[in-house]
Amino acid sequence: MKIKATVKLMKDQTKNLKAFADITLDESFVVKGFKVMSGSKGLFVSMPSQKLTKEKDGKQYEDTAFPITAGFRKQLIETIIAEYEKKANAETSDYEPAKPEKSESSESEIDNIPF
């Protein structure tokens, strides 16, 4: 099965929620609402979920879509994490620090500054 992930990065990458992701299965079916999260053991993918109207067994949220087999779960998570890392790395490599503007003064004037 071919899985394509689309990732939308959060602006603040210092928090636990890093991105939202959607997947397309075999160019035929879309599942939205995955989350790329940062935990104590590294990045992980949270499945799409919805809030329950009444707490069920102490749970407030219930997954609405999830893989049944371990093999598909692994493929799904690897695809989403790979797309997240690709997009996060591309965004940081596009970053260029601000360069100081050239002033009208010559370099020799700058060298003569008394401090």
HUDA-V952758 format. One record per residue. RES is the residue in one letter. SS is DSSP state (@ for helix, = for strand, . for the rest). NEAR is the number of other C-alpha atoms within 12 Angstrom. D_FIRST is the distance of its C-alpha to the first C-alpha in Angstrom with 1 decimal. Layout:
# HUDA-V952758
res ss near d_first
RES SS NEAR D_FIRST
RES SS NEAR D_FIRST
This chain:
# HUDA-V952758
res ss near d_first
M . 14 0.0
K . 16 3.8
I = 26 6.4
K = 28 9.9
A = 36 12.9
T = 29 16.4
V = 29 19.2
K = 28 22.8
L = 31 25.3
M . 21 28.3
K . 15 31.6
D . 12 33.1
Q . 18 31.0
T . 13 33.7
K . 14 32.6
N . 22 29.9
L = 25 27.6
K = 31 26.1
A = 34 23.6
F = 31 21.7
A = 35 18.0
D = 33 15.8
I = 32 12.0
T = 23 10.3
L = 20 7.0
D . 13 6.1
E . 13 9.8
S . 12 10.8
F = 15 11.4
V = 20 13.2
V = 27 14.3
K = 26 17.5
G = 27 19.8
F = 36 18.3
K = 33 21.1
V = 38 21.5
M = 28 24.6
S = 20 27.0
G = 15 28.4
S . 8 30.8
K . 7 28.2
G = 13 26.4
L = 22 23.5
F = 29 21.3
V = 36 19.0
S = 34 20.5
M . 28 18.5
P . 24 19.6
S = 20 22.9
Q = 19 26.0
K = 14 29.6
L = 15 31.1
T = 10 34.4
K = 12 36.0
E = 12 35.3
K = 11 33.6
D . 9 34.3
G . 9 35.2
K = 14 31.9
Q = 14 32.0
Y = 18 28.3
E = 20 25.5
D = 18 21.7
T . 17 20.3
A . 20 16.6
F . 22 15.3
P . 19 12.7
I . 10 14.0
T . 10 13.0
A @ 11 14.2
G @ 12 11.3
F @ 17 8.9
R @ 20 12.1
K @ 19 12.6
Q @ 22 9.4
L @ 34 10.1
I @ 31 13.8
E @ 22 13.7
T @ 30 11.9
I @ 39 14.5
I @ 36 17.3
A @ 25 16.8
E @ 28 16.9
Y @ 36 19.9
E @ 25 21.7
K @ 20 21.2
K @ 24 22.7
A @ 24 25.4
N @ 15 26.5
A @ 13 26.7
E @ 17 28.8
T @ 15 31.2
S @ 12 31.6
D . 10 32.6
Y . 11 35.3
E . 8 38.8
P . 8 41.8
A . 6 44.6
K . 7 47.1
P . 6 50.8
E . 7 52.4
K . 9 55.1
S . 9 58.5
E . 9 61.6
S . 12 63.3
S . 10 63.4
E @ 11 62.1
S @ 9 65.8
E @ 11 66.3
I @ 13 63.4
D @ 10 64.9
N . 10 68.2
I . 9 66.7
P . 6 69.0
F . 5 66.3
